[in-house]
Every structure is written in C-alpha cells, then in structure tokens.
Amino acid sequence: MATWHQNQRPVKLYHATQWTVVIDPPNQMRACMTFSTRNLAEVYMRNLAANNPGAAAHAYILKPAN
C-alpha cells in the first residue's frame, strides 16, 4: 500500500517497453524498478525473496504495456 502522499498523485506503474517490479508493502513507500527483459525482473524477484522475504511478499511484476 502506498503512502498517503503517493496516493494523492497517482502515476501509472507499468512502462511502455520494459518489465516493472513493484514493491508495495502496507503503510510504507511503494517502489518500482524497470528491467529490459522478463528474465532480469524474475532474477531480481528471486534475489529479493532470498534477501528480504518481507518485501518480496508484497512485490509483483508488471509486463510492458506494448
């Protein structure tokens, strides 16, 4: 869940040509990272799960809009 300030000016989370990893823990700031391939995004998610399981529980991957 995004912070109050982030919700006041919503932005689209997906990217037109890149894969996006969104980390959205409750009552904390939302973070987004973009990757050129799905494989890179999945590797990032695996590393996140290994190093920070709490954040990984609230993370997901969005495919490119195009």
Buried (B, 14 or more C-beta within 10 A) or exposed (E): EBEEEEEEEEEEBBBEEBBBBBBBBEEBEBEBBBBEEEEBBBEBBEEBEEEEEEBBEBBEBBEBEE
